Amino acid sequence: MIGEPKDWETLKQTVDRRVHAVGNLLVDSFHYLALFAIGAATVWSAFFTFFEMVQDGRAGVADILLLFIYLEIGAMVGIYFKTNHLPVRYLIYISITVLARFMIETISLEHKSGWYIPILSGSILLLAIAALVLRFGSHRYPSYEPDRRDPADGDS
């Protein structure tokens, strides 16, 4: 009979399991949809950037760095897809590449030095130190068992 406390507890546990299953399905579906959208946008942008370089008949250093940014974003999406962990070091690498690209473009456009060059250089140095600290920390204090390491070396 459904009026027994034991039956109500069993019903509650069944409902909880099903609600969690549906919730996990919705979250995972959004997760994969978002990853595919980001990956597709990255491939699309990289293709058209490359196509513009071919049309121009040349590729500058800033253009090549932009392609590296797309490559790093693609690698980050791939690792996130496979491991469900966001490799923070890849975000730092992308940031370093963006700052280097910005510095190269700005210097080549203005052909003069300014206050922003030491600031950008210091920012790149700070990000490089942060990447080194993350790398050392993930090696010294892994968040995974040594036999189950992910491609991002455990930093998340």
Stockholm file with secondary structure:
# STOCKHOLM 1.0

chainA/1-156         MIGEPKDWETLKQTVDRRVHAVGNLLVDSFHYLALFAIGAATVWSAFFTFFEMVQDGRAGVADILLLFIYLEIGAMVGIYFKTNHLPVRYLIYISITVLARFMIETISLEHKSGWYIPILSGSILLLAIAALVLRFGSHRYPSYEPDRRDPADGDS
#=GR chainA/1-156 SS CTTSHHHHHHHHHHHHHHHHHHHHHHHHHHHHHHHHHHHHHHHHHHHHHHHHHHHHTCCCHHHHHHHHHHHHHHHHHHHHHHHSCCCHHHHHHHHHHHHHHHHHHHHHHHCSCCTHHHHHHHHHHHHHHHHHHHHHHHHHSCSSCGGGCCTTTTCC
#=GC SS_cons         CTTSHHHHHHHHHHHHHHHHHHHHHHHHHHHHHHHHHHHHHHHHHHHHHHHHHHHHTCCCHHHHHHHHHHHHHHHHHHHHHHHSCCCHHHHHHHHHHHHHHHHHHHHHHHCSCCTHHHHHHHHHHHHHHHHHHHHHHHHHSCSSCGGGCCTTTTCC
//
